[in-house]
Amino acid sequence: MTSNITLAQFYSSALGQYALRWERAQYDALVADCFGYHAVQIGASGIDFLSNNRIPLKVIGERSLRPLTQLEDSRVRIQLSYSELPFESESLDLVLLPHALEMAEDPHALLREVSRVLIPGGRVVLTGFNLTSLWGIRFHLQKFGAKVFLPGKQFMSVFQLKDWLSLLFFHVDRGTFGRYSWSFSPESHKESSWLEKAGDRWWPQCGAIFALSATKEALGAKLVGKAITKKFNFLGAGARLEEGSRSQFEGKKE
């Protein structure tokens, strides 16, 4: 189901601010110990999720950037295509995807591009909406005429994302869920709600938002089966082979 509201519009709402406070805290914690030279945030260009990271060159990429009248922060802003990132292979140390997979026409293509541009050992941090939650109940009611309240083109479960990341040789090492209150409950009651406290303890997988952090594994040669060692002693006619190889030659002598 395609949403008719943008991520910027969602974040400007009371519900979006409630979600954003949690997401900021997660990004701050997950990027604090990421080091390197180049970091890129794809999507949500109006919000700096890299503020707690010390990588010197930070880039914000979006399909359509809003006009800027002044330099708002130190990030370099570029316009890009989600299916073809304008970066060299293995050139980035950190990539952030704040709901970018949900906004992408082809989330598989975006993840493949992220895998291509990250160096071995590089990290991707992403957030998304979890439809196995109270928010998900309201989302499914949109089929029956309920008001659209979440932005996004495609929604994926954490299990789907972990499977995709595994196929692209990523190792998911950290993850968390958050925000358990009803999406239509009073704003002043959300963060102090008993649902918030009980959710973290009793049903964390039912949080309305999830955050995942994964590192790109370094690919190396892997030997399959039994390795046969051959030693050659090149001393004229006295060439010597290991027993496993000699038996093959001796069988041909007859």
C-alpha positions as CSV (number, residue, x, y, z in Angstrom):
1,M,0.0,0.0,0.0
2,T,1.4,3.4,-1.1
3,S,1.2,6.2,1.4
4,N,0.1,9.7,0.3
5,I,2.2,11.5,3.0
6,T,5.9,12.1,2.9
7,L,8.4,11.3,5.7
8,A,8.9,15.1,6.2
9,Q,5.2,15.5,6.8
10,F,5.1,12.6,9.2
11,Y,8.0,14.0,11.3
12,S,6.3,17.4,11.5
13,S,3.2,15.8,13.1
14,A,2.8,15.1,16.8
15,L,3.0,11.4,16.2
16,G,6.2,11.9,14.1
17,Q,7.8,13.9,16.8
18,Y,7.1,11.1,19.2
19,A,8.7,8.6,16.9
20,L,11.6,11.0,16.1
21,R,12.7,11.4,19.7
22,W,13.2,7.6,20.0
23,E,14.9,7.3,16.6
24,R,17.4,10.1,17.4
25,A,18.4,8.3,20.6
26,Q,18.9,5.1,18.7
27,Y,21.0,6.7,16.0
28,D,23.1,8.6,18.5
29,A,23.9,5.4,20.3
30,L,24.6,3.3,17.2
31,V,26.8,5.7,15.4
32,A,28.8,7.0,18.3
33,D,31.5,4.3,18.0
34,C,31.7,4.2,14.2
35,F,35.0,5.5,12.8
36,G,36.4,6.1,9.3
37,Y,36.5,8.9,6.7
38,H,33.2,9.0,4.8
39,A,29.6,8.7,6.2
40,V,26.4,9.0,4.2
41,Q,22.8,9.5,5.3
42,I,20.2,8.5,2.7
43,G,16.8,10.1,3.2
44,A,15.3,12.3,5.8
45,S,17.5,15.2,4.7
46,G,15.9,17.7,7.1
47,I,17.2,15.8,10.1
48,D,20.9,15.2,11.1
49,F,21.1,11.6,12.4
50,L,24.9,11.8,12.1
51,S,25.3,14.5,14.7
52,N,26.8,12.2,17.3
53,N,29.4,10.7,14.9
54,R,32.9,12.0,14.5
55,I,33.6,10.9,10.9
56,P,35.0,14.1,9.2
57,L,33.1,14.0,5.8
58,K,29.3,13.6,6.2
59,V,27.0,13.5,3.2
60,I,23.2,13.7,3.1
61,G,21.6,12.2,0.0
62,E,18.0,12.6,-1.1
63,R,16.1,12.1,-4.4
64,S,14.8,15.7,-4.2
65,L,16.4,18.2,-1.8
66,R,14.4,21.1,-0.5
67,P,15.8,24.6,-1.3
68,L,18.3,25.8,1.2
69,T,18.7,29.5,2.0
70,Q,21.6,29.1,4.3
71,L,24.1,26.4,5.4
72,E,22.2,24.6,8.2
73,D,25.0,22.1,9.2
74,S,28.3,20.8,8.0
75,R,26.9,18.0,5.9
76,V,27.5,17.9,2.1
77,R,24.1,17.7,0.4
78,I,23.6,15.8,-2.9
79,Q,20.7,14.6,-5.0
80,L,20.9,10.9,-5.9
81,S,19.0,7.9,-7.1
82,Y,18.2,5.2,-4.6
83,S,18.8,2.5,-7.1
84,E,22.2,3.8,-8.3
85,L,24.3,5.5,-5.6
86,P,26.9,7.9,-7.0
87,F,29.8,6.6,-4.9
88,E,32.7,4.3,-5.8
89,S,32.7,0.7,-4.7
90,E,34.0,0.1,-1.2
91,S,34.4,3.9,-0.5
92,L,32.1,4.5,2.5
93,D,32.6,3.6,6.1
94,L,29.0,4.3,7.4
95,V,25.6,4.5,5.7
96,L,22.4,5.5,7.5
97,L,18.9,4.6,6.1
98,P,16.2,6.4,8.1
99,H,13.1,4.8,6.5
100,A,14.8,4.9,3.2
101,L,14.0,1.3,2.3
102,E,10.3,2.1,2.9
103,M,10.5,5.1,0.6
104,A,12.4,3.3,-2.2
105,E,10.7,2.0,-5.3
106,D,13.0,-1.0,-5.2
107,P,14.4,-1.6,-1.6
108,H,16.4,-4.6,-2.8
109,A,18.3,-2.4,-5.3
110,L,19.0,0.1,-2.6
111,L,20.4,-2.5,-0.2
112,R,22.6,-4.0,-3.0
113,E,24.0,-0.5,-3.7
114,V,24.7,0.0,0.0
115,S,26.6,-3.3,0.0
116,R,28.6,-2.2,-3.0
117,V,29.7,1.2,-1.7
118,L,30.5,0.1,1.9
119,I,34.1,-1.1,2.7
120,P,34.5,-4.5,4.3
121,G,33.8,-3.9,8.0
122,G,31.7,-0.9,7.1
123,R,28.4,-0.4,8.9
124,V,24.8,0.3,7.9
125,V,22.2,1.5,10.4
126,L,18.5,1.6,9.4
127,T,15.1,2.3,11.0
128,G,11.7,1.2,9.8
129,F,8.1,0.8,10.9
130,N,7.1,-2.5,12.5
131,L,3.6,-3.6,11.3
132,T,3.5,-6.3,14.0
133,S,2.5,-3.6,16.5
134,L,-0.4,-1.5,17.7
135,W,0.5,1.0,14.9
136,G,0.3,-2.0,12.5
137,I,-3.3,-2.6,13.6
138,R,-4.2,0.9,12.6
139,F,-2.2,0.7,9.4
140,H,-4.2,-2.4,8.3
141,L,-7.4,-0.5,9.0
142,Q,-6.5,1.8,6.1
143,K,-7.9,-0.9,3.8
144,F,-11.3,-0.2,5.3
145,G,-11.1,3.6,5.0
146,A,-9.0,4.6,8.0
147,K,-6.9,7.7,7.6
148,V,-3.4,7.2,6.2
149,F,-0.8,8.1,8.9
150,L,2.4,6.3,8.0
151,P,4.7,7.3,5.1
152,G,6.2,4.7,2.8
153,K,5.7,2.6,-0.3
154,Q,6.7,-0.9,1.1
155,F,6.9,-2.2,4.6
156,M,9.1,-5.0,5.6
157,S,9.5,-7.1,8.7
158,V,12.7,-7.4,10.7
159,F,12.9,-11.1,9.6
160,Q,12.8,-10.1,5.9
161,L,15.5,-7.4,6.4
162,K,17.8,-9.8,8.3
163,D,17.4,-12.3,5.5
164,W,18.2,-9.7,2.8
165,L,21.2,-8.5,4.8
166,S,22.5,-12.0,5.3
167,L,22.3,-12.7,1.5
168,L,24.4,-9.5,1.0
169,F,27.0,-10.7,3.5
170,F,26.0,-8.4,6.3
171,H,26.1,-9.4,10.0
172,V,23.4,-7.9,12.1
173,D,25.0,-7.2,15.5
174,R,22.6,-4.8,17.1
175,G,18.9,-4.1,17.0
176,T,16.0,-2.8,19.1
177,F,12.3,-2.0,19.1
178,G,10.5,1.0,20.6
179,R,7.3,3.0,20.9
180,Y,4.4,0.9,22.1
181,S,1.6,3.4,22.8
182,W,-1.5,3.6,20.6
183,S,-0.9,5.9,17.7
184,F,-4.1,7.8,18.5
185,S,-3.6,8.2,22.3
186,P,-3.1,11.7,23.7
187,E,0.4,13.0,23.0
188,S,1.0,13.9,26.7
189,H,0.4,10.3,27.8
190,K,2.5,8.5,25.2
191,E,6.0,8.3,26.7
192,S,4.7,7.9,30.2
193,S,2.2,5.3,29.2
194,W,2.2,1.9,31.0
195,L,2.4,0.4,27.5
196,E,5.8,2.0,27.0
197,K,7.1,0.5,30.2
198,A,5.5,-2.9,29.7
199,G,6.4,-3.2,26.1
200,D,10.1,-2.9,26.7
201,R,10.0,-5.6,29.2
202,W,7.3,-8.1,28.1
203,W,6.8,-7.7,24.3
204,P,9.7,-5.8,22.8
205,Q,9.2,-7.3,19.3
206,C,5.8,-5.4,19.1
207,G,7.4,-2.0,19.2
208,A,6.1,0.3,16.4
209,I,9.6,1.2,15.2
210,F,12.8,-0.9,14.9
211,A,16.5,0.0,14.5
212,L,19.0,-2.4,13.1
213,S,22.8,-2.1,12.8
214,A,24.9,-4.5,10.6
215,T,28.5,-4.7,9.4
216,K,29.6,-5.8,6.0
217,E,31.7,-9.0,6.3
218,A,35.1,-9.2,4.6
219,L,34.9,-11.9,1.9
220,G,37.8,-14.3,1.7
221,A,38.8,-17.6,0.1
222,K,37.2,-20.6,1.7
223,L,38.6,-24.2,1.1
224,V,35.9,-26.8,0.6
225,G,36.8,-30.5,1.2
226,K,40.1,-32.1,2.1
227,A,43.2,-30.3,1.0
228,I,45.9,-32.4,-0.6
229,T,49.4,-31.1,0.0
230,K,52.0,-31.8,-2.7
231,K,55.7,-31.4,-2.1
232,F,58.2,-31.3,-5.0
233,N,61.9,-31.8,-4.6
234,F,63.4,-30.8,-7.9
235,L,66.7,-32.7,-7.9
236,G,66.9,-34.0,-11.4
237,A,65.5,-37.5,-11.8
238,G,65.0,-37.7,-8.0
239,A,61.7,-35.7,-8.0
240,R,59.6,-36.9,-5.0
241,L,55.9,-36.6,-4.6
242,E,53.7,-37.0,-1.6
243,E,52.1,-40.5,-1.2
244,G,48.6,-39.4,-2.3
245,S,49.9,-38.2,-5.6
246,R,52.5,-41.0,-6.1
247,S,49.8,-43.7,-6.0
248,Q,48.1,-42.1,-9.0
249,F,51.3,-42.2,-11.1
250,E,52.2,-45.7,-9.9
251,G,48.8,-47.0,-11.1
252,K,49.6,-45.8,-14.6
253,K,53.0,-47.5,-14.8
254,E,51.5,-50.9,-15.6
